Amino acid sequence: MQRRTGKSNPHIAPPTPGLPPSEIHASSDKPTSRLNQRSFGVTNRIWLIICLFIFIILFTRFILPSHTPDTYYSRHHSPSYAANLKPTNYLNASDEAGESPFDFCPTFGPGDELAQKYGALTISQSWLHLGSGARVQKVIHKALLGQPVTISVIGGSISSCHGAGDDPIAPDCYPSRFFTWWNSIFPHPASELTNGAMRRTNSEYFSFCNAHHLPDYTDLIILELDSDDKPDRSTLDNFELLVRSILLRPDFPAVIILGHFSPQVQQQHGFAGPDHWHSVVAQFYDVPHISTKSALYPPYIASPASIDNYFADPILANAHGHALLADILIAYIQSQICATWSAATGKAFEGGGGYLPVYYALGGGAEQLSSDAASAPATTYSLLIDTGSSNTWVGAGKAYTRTSTSTQTTDRVSVTYGSGSFSGTEFTDQVTVASGLVIPKQSIGVASRSEGFDGFDGILGIGPTDLTEGTLSPDTRSSIPTVTDNLFSQGTISSNLVAVSFEPTTSASAVTNGELSFGGTDSSKFTGSISFSPLTSTSPASEFWGIDQSITYGSTTILSETAGIVDTGTTLVLIASDAFSRYRSATGGVEDNNTGLLRLSTSQFNNLQSLSFTTGGTTFELTANAQAWPRSLNTAIGGTSNNVYLIVNDVGTPSGEGLDFINGFTFLERFYSVFDTANKRVGFATTSFTQATTN
């Protein structure tokens, strides 16, 4: 229908053929809107929308700041901040990095401010499990080359900063604190932090959904779930799956487990909290495990209120708590930077390598480690003789001094004992055990960290060689020949065995009361003949100097024939829990809170019967006097001088576990012992001290 020109007068259009009158309406001459008019076949309304859209894009691109703002999970750099992040290739020319570019190296040295702030011992104890650190060192090597690094966080309420602002990338939260420190050491505008933590979320969720909280490529992942994981076996399964799924990612990231100590978790679960299960996974998968526990637990035990300033509530860390978390994380990374720099460049920091042993950080030792050792004389070390381990190492007390015969290997070494541990670097060196017993190239560990060896410089391990497997890294499959093995293989001794003779200890002062015989026995040290027992086939005793043995108190059998070990490095005689219960009932002993040993009255001691050990068809008797702890040493263990304490104690597991007894030092003081590698057997003989009443 056509429209006539006109102002606003209504008109009647002529009839339209085929259109009924009911469909004919009045119309006005209102002009068409410009928005509805068409240009190039499209209405102006559509063109306006397109123009507004283009304007918004141009406005946000050219007028607003061009950097991407922080999101809930990611930390980027502002242009002004990024402009100051100039990458440094520390491994390029020495002129750029300098001879010693890191003030905090060596670890625990005079420039290590965190060690001075918290104490070297506290920092070293925060390293619950170091492992090889291979993946972490790979990340640090990349940073040393001046390349960008992506750091990611997976965690629960602590890592999401609940209790300190509820912003996972807030400056006071430990991820941001750590990232800021990282940029101060390895500046790069392309480095990124991704915090994928979620409040009240644990490894049960992250084990399946961690990929949704991590970028497609990341170099380092920090796992923090101590406060959110459950304190039971389910955590082991879930956390294992989480760690395994991360380690299998195609980008092969490094993983660090970061532990957060909180009063409530400690009160509820004690030493069996989530961190216990995390540590099991860390050791299995060679993942570093660090924790704030070493810094907070001692003052908490002394006065629970003394650590309140670190917490927003009994679980959540406040800003001070996050500063502590960041410091513990930084201290570990600093130690790895020192080690990596030293290894990558071959430059040892003053004090020797990447680590200054804790012993020296605490002011001990008169000697200093030296890398200029061409004229250094041989050093004599006091070592603990241990048939329960096979690594020989030094550095727990007196420092290792390199000589012209010293050769540093490419392997790190780490061993955990029942009551201590050490880690360090493996060397080969000429070792003189005694006059005429010289090994030109004995493999020895040099400790950069040790714990539990007060009074000794290290250990001379004379256990089975297989015990050394897995102690080296990255060469985890190699074993280390013991001193006895090398003396035999080079023809210095005729038999691959070592015999041990002890006398009962009667004084707290240092005395020589033992002797080692390599390659043979000394008939002047025993009476009668030596009775041998074959090594047991029952695991795990079969991994050590293990034998089968039964134990009788008086005429009552308290432990039927079962497998256990002979160990010079264990002080007491330890027996299975059920056997110990029978022994305690038979003797009438009560547990002494100060010493942890059974205590007898005078009348009970007068009625004490012999404890008999039958192995290889021969019975060896521990008299009543031999079962008593030396009274002259009572005060050394926290006891009362006139009390009678027993040297028999609980091994900690019921019989039938495959390691149901340990014939320790207090047993071996009364008998001559022979450890025969060639014939796979252990021998005992009586001595002049078997029936002695020195105790």
N, C-alpha and C positions, 0 to 999 in steps of 0.2 A: 504494500500500500504506500502510496506517495503522500508526502506532506506538503501543504501549501504554505507559502510564506505568510507571516502575520505576527502580531505581537503576542497576545495571550488570549485572544477570543476563541471560544470553542467553536467548532464547526461540525457539520455532519458530512461524513464522507459518502460518496455515492455508493449505491449497493454494489456489492462484489458478487459476481456470478458464482453460484455454488455455496455461498456463505449464508447461514440462517441469520435472521434479524437478531436472535438472542445473543449472537457472538459479536454484534456490532456495538462498540462503546464510544463514549465521548473521549476526545483526546485533546491535549494541550500542545502548544507549539514550543515546549521547553527544549533548549538547545542541548546537544550531546556533550557529556563531560570529556575533558581533555584526557583524563586517565583512561577512558574507554576507547579513545581514538587509536588508530593503528599506525605504526611506523615500521616499514620493512616487514609487514605482515604480522607484527606482534604488538599487542596493546601497550600503551605507555605505562600502565600499571606494572607490567612485568619488567619493562626496562628500568623503572624506578627501583624495584626490588633488587635487580642485578647491580645497579649502581651503588645502592646502600651496602650491599655485600662486599663489593670491591673496596669501598671506602673503609669499611671496618678492617679488612685485611691490611690495607695500606697504613691505617692508623696504628694498628698494633705492631706492624712490622717496622715502620720508620719513625713514628712519633714516640710511642712508648719505648721503655728500655728493651734492648734487643736480646738480653740474656734470658735464659729459661729460669724462672723462679724455682725455689725449693718446693718440692712436692712433699707429701707425707712420708715418702720412702727414700727419696734421692737427694743428695747434696751436690749442687753444682757451684761454680764460682762466678761471682760478679765480675764484670769486665775490669774494674779497677784492681780487684784482688788477683785475678788471673794474669794481669799484666806484669805483676811482680813475681810470678811463679816461673822462673827461668830454669829449665832442666839442666842438671849437671851430670855429665858422664864421668863418674869417679874412676872408671877403669880405662879411660882414654889416656891422655898424656898425664904424667905425674905432676906437671906444672899446674894443671887445672884443679886437681883434687888435693894436692899436697901430700907430704909423706904420711901424715896422720890426720885425716880429715874429720874424725869423729872424736869430740872431746870426752865422750863417755866411755871410750875404750882405753885400756882393757876393762872388761866387766869386773866390778868391785874395786877398780883402781881409784886413784885420787880424783879423777874427773867424773866419776860415776855419782852424780848428785842424788839419784834415787836410792842407791845403796847407802849413801850417807844419811839420807832422810829417814829411811825405814830400818837400816841395818842390813849388812850383807847376809847375815844368817836368815833374816826374815825373807829377803828376796829369794835366796836360794831355796828355802823351804816352800816358797810359793810355786815352785816348779814341781808339781806332783808327779809328772812323768814327762821327761824331755824327749825320749825316743831319738831317732836319728836327726829329725828336723830337716830332712832332705827337701820336702816340698816348700817349706818356709824359706829355706836358703835359696831355692830356685826363684821365688818371688823377690827376695832381696837382691839377688844377682841381676834380675831384670831392672830393678830400681837403680842399682849401681851403674847400669848402662845408660841411665837417663831416660828410661821409657816410662810411660804412664802405667799406673796400677789401679785396678778396681778392687775395692774392699767391700765386703758384704757382711751383714749381720743377720743371724737367725736366733731368735730368743723369745722369751715370754714377757712378763710384766716388767722385769728389771730393764731389759734391753729396749723396751718401748718407752722407757723413761717415766713409767707410772710411779708417782711419788716425787718426781722432780720436774714437773711441768707438763707431762702427758704429750710431749712433742718429741718423737724419736730422733729428730735432727736438731734439737735444741742445743745451744752451745754448752750447757752444763751437763748434758748427757754423755756418758762415756764414749759412745761411738764418735760423736763430733769432737770430743777432746782428743781422742786418739788420731782421728783423721787430720786435725789441725797440726798435731805434733808430726805426723807423717809428712805433711807438706813442708814442714820446716826443715826436714832432713832430706827428703826427696821431692823437691818442688816440681810440679808439672801441671799445666792448666787442664790437661785431659784426664787427670786422675779423678776417680769418682768414689763416693760412698753410697751404698745402698743399704738401708735398714729395713729388713723385712720382718721385724719382730711384731708380735701381736700379744696384747694383754691376755693373761689367763689361758695361754696356749702352750701345749707341751709337745714332746717328741712323738706322741701318739698321732697327732695331726701332721706335724712337719715331716714325719717319716714318709708320708705319702704325697704331701702337697708342698714340699719345699721348693719345687721348681716354680711355683706361682709367686714365690717371694724372693726369687733371685734373678738377676739379669741372665741373659743367654750366655754371657761370658763374664767370668769374674776370676780374679787371681787369688784372693784370700777370703775365706769364710770363717767368721767367728761364731761359735755356738755357745749360747749361754742359757741354760735351762735348769739350773740347780734349784730354783725356787718354785718351779712349775711342774717338774716331773714328779712322778709318784715314787715313793721309797720302797719299791718292791721289784720282783723279777720282771714284771711287764715293762719296766723302764729299760732293762737290759735288752729286751727284744726290740722295743721301739727305737731306742737310741742307736742300737747296732744297725738297724735298717736305715736310719737317717744318715749315719756316718758313711755307711757302705754306699748308699745311693749317691752321696755327694762325691765320694772318692772315685766313683765310676763315671762321673760326668766327662764328656769329651774334652772339656777345657782343663781337666786335671788340676783343680784348685788346691791350694794348701788349706788345711783345716786346723784351727786352734780351738780347744775347748776351754772356755773361761768360766771359772767357778765363782759363785757369789755366796759368801757366808752370811747367814742370817740367824738371829737368836731363836726365832720360833722353830725353824727347821731343826736346829741343834737340840732344842728342848724336847721336841716331839720324837726325833729319830736318832739322836746321838751320832755315833760313828757309822751308822748304817743308812744314811740318807741317800738321796739321788746321786750325790757326787761319788759314792762308792761304786755304783753301777757304771757311771760315766768313766771312771778310772779303768774299769775292766775293759771297756771298749777301746779306750785310748791306748792301752798297752797292746791289745790284740792287733789294732790297725796302725800302730806306729804314729799316733797322733799326739802332739803335745797337749798336756793338760796342766793348766795353771789355775791358781785360786787365791782369793783374798783371805783365806782361812788362816794362813800363817801370821797375818798382820792383826787379825781381829780375835782369834780364839784365845791366845794367852791373856790379853787384858780382860776379855769377857769372863774367863774363869776366875781371875783375880777379883773383878768387880763388874758384874753385868751392866751396871749403869754407865761404866766408863766408855762404852762404845755407842751410847745413844745418839751422839752427835753425827753418826754416819747413817742414821735411819730415819725415814719418815714414819714408819711403824715397825713392828717386830720383824717384818719381812722386807719391805721395800727400801731401797737405798735413796737417800736424798742427794743433794748436790755434792756434799762432802763424800758420800759413799760412792758416787759415780767418779769423783776425782781419784779415789783409791783404786777403783776398778781400772781406770785408764792408766794409772801409774804402774800397777802390776802387769798390765798388758804391755806397756811401753818398756818396762824393765826387761821383760822376756825378749821382745823384738830387738832391743839394744844389744843384748848378749848374742843374738843370732847375727846381727850386723857385724859385730866385732869378729865373730868366728868366720863369717863368710868373707869379709874383707881380707882377713889374714890369710885364708886359704886361697882366695882368688888372686891375690897379688904376691903372696909369698913374703909379705912384710909382717914381721912380728912386732907388736906394740911393745913399748918399754914395759918390762915385767914378763914378757914371754907369751906371744900368741894372742888369741882373742879373749882368754880368760885369765884372771888373777884368782888363784884358788881361795876359797872362803877362809881357809886357815890363815892366810896372809892378810886378807882384808880385815881380820879380827886382831891383827897385830902380832901373830905368832911367827916363829922361825927367824933365824938369824941370817940365813942365806937368801939370796934373790935368784929367781930364775934368770938364766942367761942364754942368749942365742949365740954368743961368741964363746964357743966352748972348746976350741982346738987345744988349749993347754990346760983345761980343767982336770983336776985329779979325780980318781974314782971316789964315789960316795958310799958310805956304809949305812944301810937302812935296817931298822928293827921291824921285822915282819911277823904277822900272825900266821902260824902254820895251820892250814885248813884243809882237812881231807874231804870236807863237804862242798868244796868248790875247786875250780881248776884254773882260774885266771890269776896270774901273778901281776901285781901292780904296786906302785908307790905314789907318794904325794899326799897322803892323808895327814902326815905330820911334817916330816922333813921334806923339803921341796926336791923335785927331780932336777938334777944338774946335767945338762948335756955335755958330752965329751966328744972326742974325735971318733969314737965308735958308735955314736948315737945316730939313728936313722929314723926320721918320722915317716910313718906310713900314711896312706890316704884314708884310713879307717878311723871312725870313732868307736869307742868301746863303752859299754854300760852294763853293769851287773847289779841286781837287787838281791840282797841276802835276807835271812830271817830277821835280822835286827840292824840293818844298815844298807847302804848302797854307795856306789861311786859311778862316775862317768868321766870321760876324758878322751885322750887321743892314744892310739896304739903306736908304740915305738919298737924297734929292735935295737938291742944293745948287748955289749959283752957283760955277762953276769958271772960273778965268782961266788959260788955257794960256800965253799970252804977251800982250804989249801988243796990243790990238785983237782978241784971240781970247777972247771971253767967252761962256760958255754959262750962261744964267740958271738952268736946271733940269737939270743933269746928274745921272744916276743913278750913285751911288758906293757901294761897300761900305765899312763901317766895321768893321774887324777886332776881334773880341773874343778871337780865338786865331789865331796865325800861326806858321809854322815854315819856316825856310830862306831868310830874306830879310835877313840881317845886312847892315847898311850902307845899307838902303833903308827908306823909310817905307811903301812899297806898290808897286803896279804901275799903269802907264798902258797898258791893253790896246788895241791898234790892229789886232787880227786881225779876221777876218770876224765879223759880228754873230751868225751862227748858233751860234757857240761859246758864247754866253751862255745858250742854251736849256738848261733843266734845272738852272741854278745857283741859281735862286730857289726858295723854298718858303714857303707852300704853292702859290704861283703858278708851278708848274713848267713850264708851257707858254709862258710869255712870254719874249721876248728883250729884251736891253737895248741900245739904240742906243749906239754908241761915241762918243768925243769927235769923231772925224772925221765920223761920220754927222750928229751934231747941228750941227756948224759948217756943214756943207753944207745941211742942211734948213732952217736959219734964215737962210740967205743970206749968212753971214759969209765963206765961201770959194766960189769959182766952180766948183771941180771936187771930186768926192768921191775925193780921193786924198791920200796922205801920202808924202813922200820923206824918206829917211834918209841922212845923211852922217856917217861916222866917220873918225877918224884912228887909225893904229896906236898902241896903248898902250905907252908906254916908261917909265912910272914907277909905283911902287906907291902914291904919294900921290894924293889926289883931284885930278883935273884935268878940265876941260871939253874933251872931244875929239869932240863930236858935235853934230849939228844936225837938227831936224825942220822940214820945210817942209809946212804944211798947205795943200792946195788948188792946189799947183803945184810946180815944180822950181826949183832955184837953179843957174843955169848956171855960176856961179863955183866950184861944188863938184865938177864933173866935166869930163872932157875928151872930145872926140869927140861921138858921139850915143848916145842911150839905145836899147838893144835890148830889145824886149818879148817875153815868152813868155806864151801864154794859160794860164789856170789849168787844172790837170790835172783829168780826170774820174775818176781812179783813187782809190778809197777805201782807207785813211782820209786820204791826203794831200789829197784834195779838200775836206776839212772845214776846212783851214787855208789859208795862202798857199802852195799846192802847185803845183809845176811838173814838167814832164818834162825829164830831163837825163841825159847820159852823162858819164863821167869817165875820163880817160886819164892814165896816168903815163908821161911820156916819149912813146914811140910805142906803148905797150901799153895797150889798153883794159882797165881793171880793173872797170868797171861799165857795162854796156850801158844804153841809154836806158830809163829807168824813172822812177817817180814818187817825189817827196820834197817837202820843205818848206823855206821860207826863214824863219829864226827868229832875231830879235835877242836873244831871251831864252836861247838856247843858246850857251855859250861856244865850244865846239870845232866842227870840221867832222866830222860823224859819217857813216859810210858802212856799208852792209850787211856782215854778218860775212864773207861769202866775198870781197867786194871788199877789205875790210880785210886779210884774210889775204894776198891778192895784193900789196897795197901794202906790207905788212910784209916779205914775201919780197923784193920788188923793192928796197926801201930798205936792207934788212939790219938794220932796227931791232929792238931787244929791249925787252920790257916792263920798265919801271922800277917796282919795288915801292913806292917812296915816293910817286911822283906818279901812277902808273897810266897814264902816257904812254909812247910809244915813245921810246927813247933811242938816239942815234947817236954814233959816234966822230967825231973831227975829219975823218978821211979819208972816212968815209961821208957826212958832211955836204957835203964838198967835191965829192962825186960825185952829190949829190942832184939829180934832174931835176925839171922843172916838172910840176905837177899841173893838168890842163886840164879845165874844166867847159864842156860844150857844151849850150846851151839856146836855143831859138828861132832856130836857125841861126847863132848867134854863139858863139865860144869865148872863155872868160875864163881867164886864166893865173894860177895861184898859183905864184910863183917859189919857188926853194929857200928864200930868206930868209923869204918869206911863210908857208912851211910850218913854220917854227921858232917855238916858244914864245918870247916876249921874254925874253932872258937876264936882264934887270934884274928880272924877276918870278919867276925860278926858285925863290928861297928862299920866296916867298909861297905856293908850292904844295908845299913840302916837298922841293924838289930841291936840287941842288948848283949853285952860281953859274956854274961854267964849263961845265957839261954842255949838250948840245943835245937838246932835247925837241921832239917833233913835235905839231902841233895837230890831226892827223887821228886819229880813234879809231873804235871799233866802236859802231854804233847798237844792236847786241844781237840783231838778227834777220837771217835770210838774205834775199837779194834775192828779189823777187817777192811780198813781203808788203804792198805798197801804200804803204809809207813807208820807202824804201831809202836815203835820205840826208837830212841836215839841214845846210843851209848856214848855219852859225851866225855868231856875232859876229866870230870871227877871219877868216872869209871876207869879211864885210861891211865890215871895216876897210879892205879893199883896193879896194872897188867902191862906187859910188853906187847906191842901190836905190830903186825907186819901187813903191808898193803902190796900184794903181789899182782901186778898188772899182767905179766906174761901168763900166769896160771889161773887168773881170774878167781882169786881167793883172798880171804882175810884170815890172819892167824893171831892167836893170843897165847901168852905164856905167863906164868906167875913170876913175881919178882920178890926181892927182899922186903918190898913195901906192901905186899898183898895183905899181910896180917898185922901191919904196923898200927900203933895206937896214937899216932901223931895228932889226931883230931880231938 
